[in-house]
Amino acid sequence: MFTGTSSVEGRNFICGVSEDQKRKLKLRKPKEFMNLVKLKYATSLAHAGEAVGVIAAQSIGEPSTQMT
């Protein structure tokens, strides 16, 4: 994967995971993680009566602005 860094050390710094981060990930319980995923999913849904046309237009139009 290309991350735009100019050196191997820079790429390893950006893509690497420290031992402290690995330890924190192991401490989380799988059930707690699944509850967090469910919460994030539920809050990302469009509610009844919400103007979804605007959301759709943004999701279609936004990538094209990055091509210019």
C-alpha positions as CSV (number, residue, x, y, z in Angstrom):
1,M,0.0,0.0,0.0
2,F,1.4,3.4,-0.9
3,T,1.0,6.0,1.8
4,G,2.8,8.9,0.2
5,T,5.9,8.7,2.5
6,S,9.3,9.2,1.0
7,S,11.1,6.6,3.2
8,V,10.7,3.2,4.6
9,E,11.0,4.5,8.1
10,G,8.1,7.0,7.4
11,R,5.9,4.2,6.1
12,N,6.7,1.9,9.0
13,F,5.9,4.8,11.4
14,I,2.5,5.4,9.7
15,C,1.5,1.8,9.2
16,G,3.0,0.3,12.4
17,V,1.1,-0.5,15.5
18,S,2.9,0.0,18.8
19,E,3.1,-2.6,21.5
20,D,1.0,-0.3,23.8
21,Q,-1.7,-0.2,21.1
22,K,-1.6,-4.0,20.7
23,R,-2.0,-4.4,24.5
24,K,-5.0,-2.0,24.6
25,L,-6.7,-4.0,21.7
26,K,-6.3,-7.2,23.6
27,L,-7.9,-5.8,26.7
28,R,-11.1,-5.0,24.9
29,K,-13.7,-7.7,25.2
30,P,-15.3,-9.0,22.0
31,K,-18.8,-8.5,23.3
32,E,-17.9,-4.8,24.1
33,F,-16.6,-4.4,20.6
34,M,-19.7,-5.8,19.0
35,N,-21.9,-3.5,21.1
36,L,-19.8,-0.6,19.8
37,V,-20.2,-1.7,16.2
38,K,-24.0,-2.1,16.6
39,L,-24.2,1.4,18.2
40,K,-22.2,3.0,15.4
41,Y,-24.3,1.2,12.8
42,A,-27.6,2.3,14.4
43,T,-26.5,5.9,14.6
44,S,-25.4,6.0,11.0
45,L,-28.9,5.0,9.6
46,A,-31.1,7.6,8.0
47,H,-34.3,8.2,10.0
48,A,-37.8,8.0,8.7
49,G,-38.7,11.3,7.0
50,E,-35.1,12.4,6.6
51,A,-34.1,13.9,3.2
52,V,-32.1,11.0,1.8
53,G,-31.8,12.7,-1.6
54,V,-29.3,15.1,-0.3
55,I,-27.3,12.4,1.3
56,A,-27.3,10.4,-2.0
57,A,-26.3,13.5,-4.0
58,Q,-23.4,14.1,-1.6
59,S,-22.2,10.6,-1.8
60,I,-22.3,10.6,-5.6
61,G,-20.9,14.1,-6.1
62,E,-18.1,14.1,-3.5
63,P,-15.8,11.6,-5.2
64,S,-16.0,13.5,-8.5
65,T,-14.6,16.6,-6.8
66,Q,-11.5,14.7,-5.9
67,M,-10.8,13.8,-9.5
68,T,-10.2,17.4,-10.6
